[in-house]
């Protein structure tokens, strides 16, 4: 390699292989990523022929396994940097083969000022040095780039194209990262990178970021990134991959515009596996610049280890969080074990305490005694709030406790509104508030919150199914069909959706359809008591009292052996015409803090009891006095 700098001049541009700079007309610096620069050097060095894609990948990404898409992005970035029209003329795609540099090129040695003088040389001047010498110079530049890459732990790239930036209506989805390494997938690493990055970007406040609960549902199917973005209703989508070798991991990330599939930004980060989740501040900063967002504010509080500083604590919390949104008694119990592990590793893990409270609340829905479950839920909530009084997660848990157990309607509303204020992108907070408002008969407000929850997490079977229930309670059964159908598309045979759909069928007099849905729901739910109670209602409506009485005996036997919610027993007694027994059981439900007593004001199972003095007195004690009859769900 000669001592003097080496230059290429073409189409008004000057490329300096020693300083690794590209300057445009008038000497204006043109920013290129390291790989885009190396790709340009390779194309210039071999401009006398077509350079195959495999050759480019082997040269520019020497010794590394990467996707062809990385080369496509580098070429696209070059064309944009050279100007759309000029870039197309300089770099020509040869279908099925590769790329060729087509513009006239002049080579030179010496100072940059000398190299910028005069117009671009013609073809004769382009051959001033032998091809072997050209290749040696370019190879030296490439080796320098590789050495630089090994020294620098990470590189930042600026946006790859002009774009409108983010605004209030901009929605971003961060998809679970995909592993390109051999061997079994590391689901928690893939989800964790997405969750920590989404959490950092949410701090910007200038765009809406889809929550982990929405994106994690795509982890199993791994759809195309743009298809996933469309499913999530996103403006932009972040897709990424990981490659692990021993204790080192490479994280590749790119930002795509869903409308046209354009790559807005792409970058690669390298770190040790035990520091991988700490990359997200740098990655989030680069994405914020790509989206023309203001600088990301620092965290509102000191982070705990389970925010990503300690991978083991973070992984334990993440495992529990993943199971929390697949609610069954088994999954919720496993989630609690994971949260306890996270707390053992990090006693300041607010999120683990808050999610623990939600898990205990979930178990109360599986026919476990609410007095025991909510005592534990409230203790976990108190721990979370003691650590961070402004934790949106903890305030969500507190609001759910106040709604479903304390029947403190004003307190629940204050907690849930504060949770939404702190985290406007929380689908669960909007949904919890919707549930409260519906139970209070404030249908218009409740449905507005439910719509926001569905917009934030459009792939949630539960949010879709219960939105159908809310619409039914609000006497809009026609509008309920779409979210119910969506829930069943997302999770076929989802028993909550079948439960709601069966209620709509019964209300319109189609007892056979109701019975069929509730039979399927009973099988899918493990014969949950609330489903069996509705199945008994359908049996009575079909004139099969004996079958309804058999269900009542089954529930009574289970109650004698453990716990069955009084509302489930009351529903069967009421369907059989045993009014006083039903009222006795509802009063027992009040004493036992049965969580479904919170629905007393709108639950269609009690429509025939609403004029009963005992029922009205009970409703007043709950603060739900209302004699109106409602649709069921």
Backbone torsions as a table, in degrees:
resi	resn	phi	psi	omega
1	UNK	NA	133.4	179.5
2	UNK	-68.2	158.4	-179.0
3	UNK	-69.9	-35.0	-175.6
4	UNK	-75.1	154.7	176.6
5	UNK	-58.3	154.9	179.9
6	UNK	-112.0	134.6	-176.3
7	UNK	-129.0	149.4	166.1
8	UNK	-120.5	134.8	175.0
9	UNK	-119.7	130.5	-179.9
10	UNK	-158.3	138.6	173.3
11	UNK	48.5	35.3	-179.9
12	UNK	85.1	3.1	-179.6
13	UNK	-106.1	151.8	175.4
14	UNK	-124.3	124.6	176.9
15	UNK	-113.1	126.6	180.0
16	UNK	-108.8	111.6	-176.0
17	UNK	-75.1	-20.3	-179.4
18	UNK	-80.8	-46.6	-179.6
19	UNK	-88.1	-5.8	-179.2
20	UNK	55.3	51.0	179.3
21	UNK	-122.5	147.4	171.4
22	UNK	-124.1	128.0	178.7
23	UNK	-120.7	142.0	179.5
24	UNK	-92.8	-170.7	178.2
25	UNK	-53.8	135.4	-178.7
26	UNK	79.3	6.5	177.6
27	UNK	82.7	12.1	-179.3
28	UNK	-68.5	126.8	179.3
29	UNK	-63.3	139.0	176.2
30	UNK	-116.3	117.7	-177.5
31	UNK	-77.8	130.7	173.0
32	UNK	-130.0	145.9	172.2
33	UNK	-70.0	163.2	-178.3
34	UNK	-57.8	-44.0	-176.9
35	UNK	-72.4	-35.4	175.9
36	UNK	-64.2	-40.7	178.4
37	UNK	-62.7	-46.2	-179.3
38	UNK	-64.7	-36.4	176.7
39	UNK	-62.9	-42.8	178.8
40	UNK	-63.1	-42.4	178.7
41	UNK	-60.0	-43.2	-179.2
42	UNK	-64.7	-43.1	179.2
43	UNK	-65.4	-38.6	178.3
44	UNK	-66.7	-41.9	-178.0
45	UNK	-64.7	-29.3	-176.8
46	UNK	-117.1	37.2	-173.8
47	UNK	-71.0	-8.6	179.4
48	UNK	-82.2	2.6	-178.4
49	UNK	-156.3	172.8	173.5
50	UNK	-78.4	130.9	177.5
51	UNK	-99.7	119.1	-177.4
52	UNK	-68.2	155.7	180.0
53	UNK	-62.9	-41.3	179.7
54	UNK	-62.3	-39.3	178.6
55	UNK	-64.3	-43.5	178.3
56	UNK	-62.4	-44.8	179.2
57	UNK	-61.8	-42.3	-178.5
58	UNK	-68.5	-32.1	-178.0
59	UNK	-82.0	-49.6	-173.7
60	UNK	-77.9	-36.4	179.3
61	UNK	-111.3	49.1	-172.9
62	UNK	-54.8	128.4	175.0
63	UNK	77.4	7.6	-177.9
64	UNK	-125.2	145.1	177.9
65	UNK	-94.1	114.1	-179.7
66	UNK	-133.7	164.0	178.5
67	UNK	-81.5	153.3	176.5
68	UNK	-59.3	-25.4	179.8
69	UNK	-59.8	-28.9	177.8
70	UNK	-62.3	-40.5	177.7
71	UNK	-67.5	-43.3	178.8
72	UNK	-57.5	-42.3	178.6
73	UNK	-64.4	-41.1	-179.3
74	UNK	-63.6	-43.5	179.1
75	UNK	-65.8	-41.1	178.2
76	UNK	-61.7	-41.2	179.3
77	UNK	-64.1	-39.7	178.0
78	UNK	-62.2	-45.6	-178.5
79	UNK	-62.5	-38.9	178.3
80	UNK	-67.6	-39.3	-179.5
81	UNK	-65.8	-33.7	-179.6
82	UNK	-85.1	-3.0	-176.0
83	UNK	94.6	133.7	-172.3
84	UNK	-51.7	-49.6	-176.9
85	UNK	-70.8	-50.2	-179.8
86	UNK	-64.2	-36.4	179.9
87	UNK	-63.1	-39.9	178.2
88	UNK	-64.6	-36.9	-179.7
89	UNK	-72.1	-35.0	-177.9
90	UNK	-72.7	-45.5	-175.1
91	UNK	-114.8	113.4	-175.7
92	UNK	-104.7	132.1	173.8
93	UNK	-84.2	128.6	175.7
94	UNK	-105.9	103.5	-172.2
95	UNK	-52.9	133.2	177.6
96	UNK	78.5	-4.5	-176.6
97	UNK	-123.5	-58.4	-177.7
98	UNK	165.6	-133.6	-176.1
99	UNK	-134.1	154.3	176.5
100	UNK	-136.8	137.9	175.9
101	UNK	-86.7	116.3	-168.7
102	UNK	-104.1	-15.4	-176.6
103	UNK	-74.8	158.1	175.5
104	UNK	-70.0	139.9	-173.5
105	UNK	-130.2	139.2	170.5
106	UNK	-117.5	135.0	176.4
107	UNK	-100.6	154.6	178.1
108	UNK	-158.9	158.3	175.0
109	UNK	-127.1	147.5	-178.6
110	UNK	122.5	-164.3	-175.8
111	UNK	-72.5	155.6	180.0
112	UNK	-62.5	-35.5	-178.6
113	UNK	-62.0	-38.3	178.6
114	UNK	-66.7	-38.9	-175.4
115	UNK	-69.8	-23.9	-177.8
116	UNK	-83.2	-8.9	-175.9
117	UNK	-78.0	140.2	172.6
118	UNK	81.6	164.9	-179.9
119	UNK	-74.8	170.0	178.6
120	UNK	-63.6	140.6	-177.8
121	UNK	-75.3	161.2	178.4
122	UNK	-83.7	-174.9	-176.6
123	UNK	-58.4	-33.2	-178.7
124	UNK	-64.8	-41.5	-180.0
125	UNK	-68.8	-21.8	-176.9
126	UNK	-68.2	-15.0	-176.5
127	UNK	-106.9	31.1	-176.8
128	UNK	-68.2	-17.4	177.2
129	UNK	-129.6	148.6	178.5
130	UNK	-61.5	152.6	180.0
131	UNK	-59.5	-37.1	-179.6
132	UNK	-62.2	-41.7	178.1
133	UNK	-63.2	-41.8	179.0
134	UNK	-59.0	-44.4	-177.9
135	UNK	-64.4	-38.4	-179.3
136	UNK	-64.2	-40.9	-179.5
137	UNK	-65.4	-45.9	-179.3
138	UNK	-64.8	-39.7	179.1
139	UNK	-61.3	-38.8	177.5
140	UNK	-62.6	-40.9	178.3
141	UNK	-63.1	-40.6	-179.8
142	UNK	-66.4	-42.3	179.0
143	UNK	-63.4	-37.5	175.7
144	UNK	-60.6	-41.5	179.0
145	UNK	-63.8	-40.9	179.3
146	UNK	-64.4	-42.7	179.0
147	UNK	-62.6	-42.3	178.7
148	UNK	-60.9	-39.4	179.4
149	UNK	-61.5	-38.3	-178.4
150	UNK	-68.8	-29.6	-178.2
151	UNK	-79.9	-41.3	-176.2
152	UNK	-85.1	129.4	-175.3
153	UNK	-70.8	-27.4	-179.6
154	UNK	-156.9	158.7	179.1
155	UNK	-126.8	147.2	179.0
156	UNK	-112.2	138.2	174.8
157	UNK	-115.4	143.7	175.6
158	UNK	-82.8	169.7	-179.8
159	UNK	-53.1	140.6	-176.1
160	UNK	-83.2	-14.7	179.5
161	UNK	-155.1	161.6	174.9
162	UNK	-68.7	143.9	179.6
163	UNK	-155.8	163.6	-173.0
164	UNK	-73.8	-10.6	-176.6
165	UNK	80.4	179.0	-175.5
166	UNK	-95.9	147.2	175.0
167	UNK	-138.1	-176.8	-177.3
168	UNK	-57.0	-29.8	-178.2
169	UNK	-89.6	-0.9	-178.4
170	UNK	-75.6	131.5	179.5
171	UNK	-121.0	132.5	-178.4
172	UNK	-118.6	135.0	173.4
173	UNK	-118.8	128.4	176.1
174	UNK	-103.8	111.5	-175.7
175	UNK	-81.5	152.8	173.3
176	UNK	-55.7	135.6	-179.1
177	UNK	-72.6	149.4	-178.6
178	UNK	-104.8	139.3	178.1
179	UNK	-85.2	131.7	174.6
180	UNK	-102.1	3.8	-178.0
181	UNK	-82.7	154.7	174.6
182	UNK	-70.2	155.3	178.4
183	UNK	98.3	-176.5	-176.5
184	UNK	-66.9	150.2	178.1
185	UNK	-69.9	148.3	174.1
186	UNK	-103.8	86.7	-175.0
187	UNK	-57.1	-39.3	-176.0
188	UNK	-70.2	-34.7	174.9
189	UNK	-64.7	-44.3	-178.4
190	UNK	-62.5	-44.6	179.4
191	UNK	-72.0	-38.8	-175.7
192	UNK	-64.3	-41.2	177.4
193	UNK	-61.0	-41.1	178.6
194	UNK	-66.4	-43.6	-176.0
195	UNK	-66.3	-46.2	-178.0
196	UNK	-66.8	-37.7	178.2
197	UNK	-66.8	-43.6	178.4
198	UNK	-62.0	-39.5	179.3
199	UNK	-62.9	-42.8	179.1
200	UNK	-64.1	-44.9	-176.6
201	UNK	-68.2	-30.1	179.5
202	UNK	-61.2	-26.2	-180.0
203	UNK	-64.4	-20.6	-178.1
204	UNK	-62.8	-34.5	177.7
205	UNK	73.0	-3.0	-176.6
206	UNK	-100.2	0.5	177.8
207	UNK	-151.0	164.3	-179.0
208	UNK	-99.4	128.0	-178.9
209	UNK	-110.7	125.1	179.1
210	UNK	-62.8	137.8	-176.8
211	UNK	-74.2	162.6	178.7
212	UNK	-57.1	-38.3	-178.8
213	UNK	-57.5	-31.9	179.8
214	UNK	-77.6	-46.9	-174.4
215	UNK	-76.1	-29.5	-176.4
216	UNK	-67.4	-21.0	178.5
217	UNK	-67.8	-15.5	179.1
218	UNK	-92.9	-3.1	-174.7
219	UNK	-63.0	-39.2	-176.1
220	UNK	-71.8	-42.9	-176.3
221	UNK	-83.0	-25.6	179.9
222	UNK	46.1	62.3	178.2
223	UNK	-70.6	167.6	172.0
224	UNK	-53.2	143.2	-173.7
225	UNK	-58.5	-42.7	-179.0
226	UNK	-69.4	-37.3	176.2
227	UNK	-63.5	-40.4	177.2
228	UNK	-63.0	-41.9	178.4
229	UNK	-60.3	-39.8	178.3
230	UNK	-67.4	-40.5	177.7
231	UNK	-60.4	-35.8	-177.1
232	UNK	-88.4	-1.6	-179.6
233	UNK	65.2	36.6	-174.6
234	UNK	-96.0	149.8	172.6
235	UNK	-81.1	-43.1	177.5
236	UNK	-127.6	154.3	176.8
237	UNK	-133.9	137.8	173.6
238	UNK	-101.0	122.2	176.9
239	UNK	-121.3	144.5	-177.1
240	UNK	-151.6	172.3	178.9
241	UNK	-144.1	161.8	177.1
242	UNK	-128.8	146.0	172.9
243	UNK	-132.0	122.8	-175.8
244	UNK	-115.2	133.8	173.4
245	UNK	-131.6	107.1	-177.5
246	UNK	62.5	-124.9	-179.9
247	UNK	-91.4	2.7	-178.7
248	UNK	-104.7	147.6	178.4
249	UNK	-139.4	137.0	174.7
250	UNK	-106.6	131.0	178.7
251	UNK	-114.1	119.2	175.9
252	UNK	-104.0	136.9	179.9
253	UNK	-141.0	146.4	175.4
254	UNK	-144.8	149.4	179.5
255	UNK	-109.2	121.8	-177.4
256	UNK	-114.5	141.1	171.2
257	UNK	-84.9	121.0	-173.4
258	UNK	-66.2	-34.3	-175.2
259	UNK	-62.0	-43.4	-175.2
260	UNK	-123.0	-0.4	178.0
261	UNK	76.6	6.3	-177.0
262	UNK	-69.2	144.2	174.4
263	UNK	-84.8	115.3	-178.6
264	UNK	-86.3	-33.0	-176.1
265	UNK	-158.9	147.5	174.5
266	UNK	-151.9	149.7	-179.5
267	UNK	-162.4	165.1	178.5
268	UNK	-129.4	137.9	-179.4
269	UNK	-129.0	139.6	178.2
270	UNK	-123.4	137.5	179.6
271	UNK	-161.1	177.5	173.0
272	UNK	-80.7	151.3	-176.8
273	UNK	-62.1	-31.9	-178.6
274	UNK	-78.1	-1.9	177.8
275	UNK	-120.3	10.3	-168.8
276	UNK	-62.5	-37.8	-175.9
277	UNK	-74.9	-13.4	177.6
278	UNK	-82.1	-6.8	175.1
279	UNK	-66.0	-20.7	-165.0
280	UNK	-66.8	-27.3	176.4
281	UNK	-63.1	-43.8	179.4
282	UNK	-68.3	-42.6	179.5
283	UNK	-64.2	-43.0	179.3
284	UNK	-63.6	-38.8	178.1
285	UNK	-62.4	-42.0	178.7
286	UNK	-65.0	-41.1	178.4
287	UNK	-65.7	-38.9	178.6
288	UNK	-61.8	-39.9	177.3
289	UNK	-66.7	-39.3	179.7
290	UNK	-63.3	-31.9	-179.7
291	UNK	-94.2	7.9	-180.0
292	UNK	57.6	37.4	176.5
293	UNK	-85.9	157.3	172.0
294	UNK	-65.4	160.5	179.3
295	UNK	-53.5	140.0	-178.7
296	UNK	-68.8	132.9	178.0
297	UNK	-71.5	156.5	175.9
298	UNK	-68.2	162.5	177.6
299	UNK	-56.4	145.6	-178.8
300	UNK	-69.3	-16.2	-179.7
301	UNK	-145.5	165.3	176.0
302	UNK	-65.5	130.3	-178.9
303	UNK	-71.3	147.8	172.7
304	UNK	-95.0	171.4	-177.4
305	UNK	-60.4	-34.0	-175.9
306	UNK	-81.7	7.0	169.3
307	UNK	-85.6	4.2	178.2
308	UNK	123.5	-11.6	179.9
309	UNK	-69.2	-34.6	176.4
310	UNK	-113.5	107.2	-175.5
311	UNK	-58.7	-33.0	-177.7
312	UNK	-70.9	-44.0	177.5
313	UNK	-65.1	-41.7	-179.7
314	UNK	-64.4	-43.2	179.6
315	UNK	-62.9	-38.6	179.2
316	UNK	-63.3	-46.4	177.7
317	UNK	-61.4	-44.2	-175.8
318	UNK	-63.3	-39.6	178.0
319	UNK	-59.9	-44.7	178.4
320	UNK	-64.5	-41.2	-179.3
321	UNK	-63.4	-39.3	178.4
322	UNK	-60.9	-44.6	-178.9
323	UNK	-71.7	-29.0	-178.2
324	UNK	-58.7	-32.6	-177.8
325	UNK	-96.1	17.7	169.2
326	UNK	-127.0	65.3	-164.1
327	UNK	-70.7	119.3	166.3
328	UNK	-149.9	164.7	-178.7
329	UNK	-59.5	-38.8	-179.2
330	UNK	-67.3	-46.7	-178.8
331	UNK	-66.0	-40.1	-179.9
332	UNK	-67.3	-36.7	176.4
333	UNK	-65.7	-41.4	176.9
334	UNK	-66.2	-36.5	176.9
335	UNK	-61.9	-42.3	179.2
336	UNK	-61.2	-40.2	178.1
337	UNK	-62.3	-39.8	178.9
338	UNK	-66.5	-40.8	178.8
339	UNK	-64.9	-38.5	177.5
340	UNK	-63.0	-39.0	177.7
341	UNK	-63.4	-43.2	178.7
342	UNK	-60.9	-41.1	-179.3
343	UNK	-69.9	-34.6	175.4
344	UNK	-60.3	-36.8	-178.9
345	UNK	-83.4	-24.9	-176.5
346	UNK	-149.9	97.6	-175.7
347	UNK	-68.9	-10.8	178.5
348	UNK	-101.3	21.1	-176.6
349	UNK	-80.0	87.5	-177.8
350	UNK	-56.8	-42.9	-176.3
351	UNK	-63.7	-35.2	179.4
352	UNK	-67.0	-43.0	177.8
353	UNK	-63.1	-44.6	-178.3
354	UNK	-64.7	-44.4	179.0
355	UNK	-68.4	-31.2	175.3
356	UNK	-61.0	-41.5	178.1
357	UNK	-61.8	-42.3	179.3
358	UNK	-66.8	-33.2	178.4
359	UNK	-67.9	-42.2	176.8
360	UNK	-63.8	-39.3	176.0
361	UNK	-61.7	-40.7	176.9
362	UNK	-61.7	-38.9	179.1
363	UNK	-64.8	-29.8	176.9
364	UNK	-64.1	-22.1	177.0
365	UNK	-81.4	-7.9	-177.9
366	UNK	-104.4	31.6	175.9
367	UNK	68.9	33.7	168.2
368	UNK	-103.5	152.5	-173.5
369	UNK	-60.8	118.3	-177.2
370	UNK	-63.8	-27.6	179.8
371	UNK	-64.1	-36.4	177.9
372	UNK	-76.6	-46.0	-175.4
373	UNK	-65.4	-42.3	-176.7
374	UNK	-78.0	-24.0	172.1
375	UNK	-61.5	-43.2	177.5
376	UNK	-70.1	-39.7	179.6
377	UNK	-63.0	-42.5	-178.0
378	UNK	-70.1	-34.0	176.8
379	UNK	-65.9	-42.5	178.5
380	UNK	-65.5	-39.3	178.2
381	UNK	-62.4	-42.8	179.7
382	UNK	-61.5	-39.3	177.7
383	UNK	-63.3	-43.7	-179.2
384	UNK	-62.8	-44.1	-178.9
385	UNK	-70.7	-29.5	176.1
386	UNK	-66.2	-34.6	178.2
387	UNK	-75.1	-44.3	-176.5
388	UNK	-145.4	96.4	-179.3
389	UNK	-62.3	-17.6	-179.4
390	UNK	-107.3	27.6	175.6
391	UNK	-79.9	118.9	177.9
392	UNK	-61.8	-36.6	179.6
393	UNK	-63.5	-43.6	-178.8
394	UNK	-68.6	-38.4	179.3
395	UNK	-69.0	-33.4	173.2
396	UNK	-61.7	-46.8	179.0
397	UNK	-61.1	-41.7	179.6
398	UNK	-64.0	-42.4	179.6
399	UNK	-62.7	-38.8	178.1
400	UNK	-67.6	-37.7	175.9
401	UNK	-62.1	-46.1	-177.8
402	UNK	-65.5	-33.6	-179.4
403	UNK	-72.8	-55.6	-168.1
404	UNK	-87.7	-20.1	-176.8
405	UNK	-119.1	-48.7	-177.8
406	UNK	-77.7	-23.2	-174.4
407	UNK	55.9	36.7	176.7
408	UNK	-97.3	85.7	-171.5
409	UNK	-63.4	-43.4	-179.0
410	UNK	-67.7	-42.2	178.8
411	UNK	-63.7	-41.9	179.0
412	UNK	-62.3	-42.7	-179.0
413	UNK	-64.0	-41.8	179.5
414	UNK	-63.0	-43.4	-178.8
415	UNK	-65.3	-44.3	-176.4
416	UNK	-70.6	-37.6	177.0
417	UNK	-64.8	-37.9	177.8
418	UNK	-68.2	-38.3	177.0
419	UNK	-61.0	-41.7	178.7
420	UNK	-67.3	-39.2	178.5
421	UNK	-61.0	-40.9	-178.7
422	UNK	-76.1	-31.8	-178.6
423	UNK	-139.8	80.7	-176.7
424	UNK	-62.1	-18.5	-178.3
425	UNK	-90.6	6.2	-179.4
426	UNK	-79.7	106.3	176.9
427	UNK	-62.8	-36.7	-178.3
428	UNK	-66.3	-36.0	178.5
429	UNK	-68.5	-44.5	176.7
430	UNK	-61.7	-40.4	-177.8
431	UNK	-69.3	-41.2	176.7
432	UNK	-61.1	-39.7	178.7
433	UNK	-68.4	-39.0	176.4
434	UNK	-58.9	-45.2	-178.8
435	UNK	-60.2	-44.1	178.3
436	UNK	-60.7	-48.9	-176.9
437	UNK	-63.2	-39.1	178.0
438	UNK	-64.0	-45.1	179.8
439	UNK	-61.4	-28.0	178.1
440	UNK	-86.9	2.2	179.4
441	UNK	78.7	13.7	178.8
442	UNK	-94.9	72.6	-165.9
443	UNK	-67.5	-43.8	-177.1
444	UNK	-60.6	-46.3	178.5
445	UNK	-65.5	-42.6	-178.5
446	UNK	-63.1	-42.5	179.8
447	UNK	-67.3	-33.0	176.8
448	UNK	-64.2	-41.3	177.6
449	UNK	-67.6	-38.2	178.3
450	UNK	-63.5	-38.6	177.6
451	UNK	-62.4	-41.0	178.4
452	UNK	-63.9	-40.5	178.5
453	UNK	-61.7	-42.5	179.6
454	UNK	-67.0	-36.2	177.6
455	UNK	-65.0	-39.0	-178.9
456	UNK	-74.2	-35.5	-178.7
457	UNK	-133.9	73.0	-174.1
458	UNK	-70.0	-11.8	-176.9
459	UNK	-100.7	11.7	-179.9
460	UNK	-84.0	114.9	175.6
461	UNK	-60.6	-38.4	-177.3
462	UNK	-67.1	-46.8	-179.2
463	UNK	-63.1	-41.2	177.9
464	UNK	-64.8	-45.0	-177.1
465	UNK	-64.8	-47.3	-177.1
466	UNK	-74.9	-24.0	170.3
467	UNK	-61.1	-39.5	173.5
468	UNK	-59.6	-39.7	176.7
469	UNK	-64.7	-41.3	179.1
470	UNK	-62.8	-42.9	179.2
471	UNK	-64.1	-36.1	177.4
472	UNK	-65.6	-43.9	178.3
473	UNK	-61.3	-32.5	-179.9
474	UNK	-85.3	13.0	179.5
475	UNK	61.0	43.3	174.6
476	UNK	-128.6	57.7	-175.3
477	UNK	-62.9	-29.4	177.8
478	UNK	-63.0	-42.7	179.6
479	UNK	-70.8	-20.0	-177.8
480	UNK	-73.4	-20.4	-173.1
481	UNK	-64.7	-40.0	-176.2
482	UNK	-63.5	-52.3	179.0
483	UNK	-64.5	-32.3	177.4
484	UNK	-66.2	-43.7	177.8
485	UNK	-62.0	-40.0	178.8
486	UNK	-63.7	-40.5	178.3
487	UNK	-59.9	-41.7	-178.3
488	UNK	-75.7	-24.1	172.0
489	UNK	-71.0	-40.1	-179.1
490	UNK	-70.9	-37.5	-179.8
491	UNK	-141.5	90.2	-179.6
492	UNK	-54.8	139.8	-179.7
493	UNK	66.6	22.9	177.3
494	UNK	-64.5	118.9	-167.1
495	UNK	-69.2	-29.7	178.9
496	UNK	-66.1	-40.8	177.5
497	UNK	-65.3	-39.2	177.5
498	UNK	-64.9	-36.5	178.5
499	UNK	-61.0	-47.3	-178.6
500	UNK	-68.0	-44.4	-178.2
501	UNK	-63.3	-36.3	176.3
502	UNK	-62.9	-36.6	177.5
503	UNK	-64.2	-39.9	178.1
504	UNK	-63.9	-41.4	179.2
505	UNK	-62.0	-43.2	-179.6
506	UNK	-64.7	-39.8	-179.7
507	UNK	-62.3	-31.6	179.4
508	UNK	-91.6	4.6	174.8
509	UNK	90.7	8.3	179.6
510	UNK	-92.9	79.0	-175.0
511	UNK	-64.7	-36.8	-178.6
512	UNK	-62.8	-42.8	179.3
513	UNK	-66.3	-40.3	178.1
514	UNK	-62.0	-45.8	-179.0
515	UNK	-61.4	-42.0	-179.5
516	UNK	-63.6	-46.3	179.4
517	UNK	-62.8	-41.8	-176.2
518	UNK	-73.7	-29.4	172.9
519	UNK	-64.4	-45.0	178.1
520	UNK	-64.1	-40.3	178.9
521	UNK	-63.9	-38.0	178.9
522	UNK	-62.2	-43.1	179.9
523	UNK	-65.9	-42.4	-175.8
524	UNK	-74.2	-26.0	-176.9
525	UNK	-92.6	1.3	-175.0
526	UNK	72.3	32.2	-179.8
527	UNK	58.6	51.5	175.1
528	UNK	-60.9	144.3	-172.6
529	UNK	-62.0	-38.0	-177.8
530	UNK	-67.0	-31.1	177.6
531	UNK	-72.9	-43.2	178.3
532	UNK	-60.9	-37.1	179.6
533	UNK	-61.8	-42.5	178.3
534	UNK	-70.0	-34.9	176.6
535	UNK	-62.2	-37.7	176.2
536	UNK	-64.2	-37.9	176.6
537	UNK	-59.3	-44.3	179.1
538	UNK	-65.8	-36.2	178.5
539	UNK	-62.7	-42.9	178.8
540	UNK	-64.7	-42.6	179.5
541	UNK	-62.6	-27.5	177.5
542	UNK	-86.1	-0.4	-178.7
543	UNK	81.3	15.7	-179.1
544	UNK	-105.6	70.8	-177.7
545	UNK	-63.6	-34.5	-178.0
546	UNK	-61.1	-41.1	178.5
547	UNK	-66.4	-37.7	177.4
548	UNK	-65.6	-40.0	178.4
549	UNK	-66.0	-33.6	176.8
550	UNK	-64.6	-40.0	176.8
551	UNK	-64.0	-41.0	179.0
552	UNK	-60.8	-42.2	179.6
553	UNK	-64.6	-39.1	177.7
554	UNK	-60.5	-45.2	-179.7
555	UNK	-67.3	-38.9	178.7
556	UNK	-64.1	-39.2	178.0
557	UNK	-64.3	-42.5	178.0
558	UNK	-65.2	-36.6	178.9
559	UNK	-66.0	-39.8	179.9
560	UNK	-66.3	-32.5	-177.8
561	UNK	-85.1	-18.9	-177.1
562	UNK	-161.6	-104.0	-178.9
563	UNK	-147.8	133.5	168.7
564	UNK	-131.7	133.6	179.7
565	UNK	-56.3	135.4	-178.7
566	UNK	-60.9	-30.5	-179.8
567	UNK	-65.1	-31.9	178.5
568	UNK	-67.8	-44.2	177.4
569	UNK	-64.7	-42.2	-178.4
570	UNK	-62.4	-37.6	-178.6
571	UNK	-63.3	-39.4	179.7
572	UNK	-70.5	-44.6	178.3
573	UNK	-59.5	-40.8	-179.6
574	UNK	-66.2	-41.2	178.7
575	UNK	-63.3	-32.8	179.2
576	UNK	-80.6	-2.1	178.0
577	UNK	89.2	11.9	-179.1
578	UNK	-91.8	76.3	-171.4
579	UNK	-61.3	-47.4	-176.8
580	UNK	-65.8	-39.1	177.5
581	UNK	-63.2	-40.2	179.1
582	UNK	-63.7	-42.5	179.1
583	UNK	-67.1	-37.9	175.2
584	UNK	-57.7	-44.3	-178.0
585	UNK	-69.3	-35.3	176.1
586	UNK	-65.0	-38.3	176.5
587	UNK	-66.8	-35.3	174.0
588	UNK	-64.1	-40.5	177.8
589	UNK	-58.9	-36.9	177.1
590	UNK	-64.0	-44.8	-178.8
591	UNK	-65.6	-36.1	-176.6
592	UNK	-89.1	2.3	-179.2
593	UNK	59.0	39.8	175.2
594	UNK	-53.9	125.2	-173.1
595	UNK	-64.9	-25.4	-178.4
596	UNK	-80.5	-2.0	169.7
597	UNK	-67.3	-23.9	177.5
598	UNK	-64.1	-21.2	-178.8
599	UNK	-94.5	5.9	-171.2
600	UNK	-55.2	-36.7	-175.2
601	UNK	-68.0	-23.1	-174.8
602	UNK	-123.7	-4.9	-174.7
603	UNK	-71.9	118.7	-175.0
604	UNK	-65.3	-17.8	-179.9
605	UNK	-63.4	-20.3	-175.5
606	UNK	-105.7	12.6	-177.0
607	UNK	-56.4	-39.5	-178.1
608	UNK	-74.4	-10.3	-178.3
609	UNK	-99.7	-5.3	-168.5
610	UNK	-66.4	-21.3	177.7
611	UNK	-92.4	-4.0	179.7
612	UNK	-71.3	131.5	-179.6
613	UNK	-56.3	-40.3	-179.2
614	UNK	-64.4	-40.2	179.4
615	UNK	-66.2	-44.2	-179.1
616	UNK	-63.7	-38.0	177.6
617	UNK	-64.5	-40.6	179.2
618	UNK	-65.0	-42.0	178.6
619	UNK	-61.9	-38.4	178.7
620	UNK	-66.2	-38.1	178.3
621	UNK	-62.4	-33.1	178.1
622	UNK	-82.1	-10.6	-174.8
623	UNK	76.6	26.4	-177.3
624	UNK	-122.4	29.9	-175.6
625	UNK	-59.0	119.0	179.5
626	UNK	-168.5	126.5	-179.0
627	UNK	-93.7	5.4	-175.2
628	UNK	-74.2	146.8	173.7
629	UNK	-93.0	139.1	-175.1
630	UNK	-120.7	160.2	168.0
631	UNK	-67.3	159.3	-175.8
632	UNK	-94.3	160.6	164.9
633	UNK	-158.2	NA	NA
